[in-house]
Amino acid sequence: MSLSTNAIPKRNQTGDSILVLHGQAQWYAGQTCSRHEKSVTKQMDRLGIENFLPCYEKISRWKDRRVRLRLPLFPGYVFVRIALKDQLKVLQVPGIVRLVSFSGHPTAIPEQEILGLKRGLSSGVSVKPYPYLKAGQLVVVRSGPLAGLSGQLVRRKLKDRIVISLDSIMQSFIAEVSLDDIEIIQESRTSLAARRELSESRF
């Protein structure tokens, strides 16, 4: 499958390209140079490479005014959907360092993780980056915008939140969830201790 260099896709509110590539393609994580995520996706759009850049909004105070910024949820990473035989086109994009790999082979990311991210962001779920957690999975989201994703339940006052970790890129983010949408799937002593520690932290 060759990638079209003529199509110039547009972006929707979730930050992903609406161009759909056909054939045997899977999602992979591309590592970028620092602060090059947005420029990389613009170049991929021009090349017709399907990509997805999850972003979140942050309010920043600049002198006498407040500015709403749109920042990458996973700094240094852009997701691409390609057939592996076309990976050279991705690696040739200025600003791309490599495809995240395991034992020398690019690691495919489950489709449900990407779909869950897209649904959550397009629905307006409140998210922000969070330190990567390697703890065991505690809950799975059965319904709602983040359905299909799993992570660790934490609480802050009256709000319930779930820390979702993407092991493929060792990145995590935190999102607000409804307890009606989740189901506990694991409860070990180790994970209980980790959850108590998280519950006591401020984020």
Secondary structure as UniProt FT lines:
FT   TURN            13..14
FT   STRAND          16..17
FT   STRAND          26..32
FT   TURN            34..35
FT   HELIX           37..47
FT   STRAND          50..52
FT   STRAND          55..62
FT   TURN            63..64
FT   STRAND          65..72
FT   TURN            75..76
FT   STRAND          77..82
FT   HELIX           84..86
FT   HELIX           87..91
FT   TURN            94..95
FT   STRAND          96..99
FT   STRAND          101..102
FT   TURN            103..104
FT   STRAND          105..106
FT   STRAND          108..109
FT   HELIX           111..122
FT   TURN            123..124
FT   STRAND          127..130
FT   STRAND          139..141
FT   TURN            145..148
FT   STRAND          150..156
FT   TURN            157..158
FT   STRAND          159..166
FT   TURN            167..170
FT   STRAND          171..176
FT   HELIX           179..181
FT   STRAND          182..184
FT   HELIX           189..200
//
